C-alpha cells in the first residue's frame, strides 16, 4: 500500500505537466485587431478604431469588433447592477443580451465574455439596392473550426431557458433582452437602397482560447438584381483579424 501511494504521488507532477501549463496559469486573449495583410489589400481600409471597411466604388461595408466594455457603454441602461444586491444572478440581471453587464465573478478583475460581437455597417451610395444576409456570415479558423452567426431566433432560444416565469416581474428580464436583440441585431432580409445606411450587431459564440488568427466571411452580398429581382452580381467579402493569446497568472497591461 505504501509503495502504491508513493508511486501515485510521484505521478502527480507528471499529470500536471501533461495538462500543458503550470497551476495558477490561465488563458488570456488580447483585443481583436485587423490582421497585417488587410492593410495592404486594395479594397480594404483599416481605421484607428480597429474596424475594417470593404470599399467597392461608393459602397462601404464595415466590420468593427466590439469589446465587453464597448457593449456595456452602448447599452448602459441594460448593463448596470440593480441596487440592493451584492452579487446579482448574471442570468437574470443585467439585461444586456450581449454581455453579463457590469457583473463579474467575485474572484475576477474583468468581465467574462458572453459572445463574440461585431458591429456591421453598410453604406450604399453606388448601387440601386444591396442585399446582405447576416446568417451568411461566419468565422473561420485555419484549423477548420467554424462559428456561425446567431439569428434572432437562436438568441431568443438561448435566453428562454433563463425565463423563470412567463408573466409578471419574473418575465421582464427575458422580454427586455428580446427587445434589445430585436432593436440592435443586424436586420435580416433588408435591402439597403441607394443613399441609405444600415447597421447592427453580429453575434457569435465566444472564440476558443487557442484562436489567434481568424477570418470573418460574408457570403453572397448581392450588388445587382435583374428584372425578376434575382441576383445577377454578387461578391464574397473576407475580413482578417488577429489577437494575442497567452498563458499567464494575470492579464498583461495593454501595449506591454
Protein Blocks (a to p, Z undefined) as FASTA:
>chain_A
ZZmmmmmmmmmmmmmmmnopaehiacddddddddfklmmpmkbccdfkopacddehjacc
ddddddfklmmmmmmmlmcccehiabdcfklbccbfkbghjadcfkbcbdcdfbdcdddd
dddfkbfbdcddfklpccddfkopacddddfklmmmmmmmmmmbfghjllmmmmmmmmmm
mmmpccehiacdehiacddddddddddfklmbdcdddehiafbdcfkopafbdcdddddd
dddddddfbdcdehZZ
